[in-house]
Amino acid sequence: MSTLRSVAPVFATSDLGRWLDHYRALGFVVERYGDEYGFAVLDGVELHVTVDPDHDPLRTAGCAYLHVDDADELHARWSGVTGGRAVAPVDTPYGLREGAQIDPDGNLLRYGSPLAG
């Protein structure tokens, strides 16, 4: 029986260079594959991106959830990156501390870590 080993969400962008620059600024190692596709990798998490000239953040933006060790530390690291929007972590009733990073194309990276105690 085959086992699932990883997942790599594919986001859309109208500007590949801008997307790669934004994720590089977040600390990802980025790579362009031709003029219409790219990758971003950080700590074993892999994101893909494809150019869609009709990309509309209100209709075609994507989302991924990242499980992290420390949501506050990640927010501090990512909140100074320009071009996107950082959302500060908050405690949730389901035992996680969650924050978010929204890239210039409206794609959402939600992230969370377990609450202490």
Buried (B, 14 or more C-beta within 10 A) or exposed (E): EEEEEEEEBEBBBBBBEBBBBBBEBBEBEBEBEEEEBBBBBBEEBBBBBBBBEEBEBEEBBBEBEBEBEBBEEBBBBBBEBEEBBBBEBEEEEEEBBBBBBBBBBBBBBBBBBEEEE
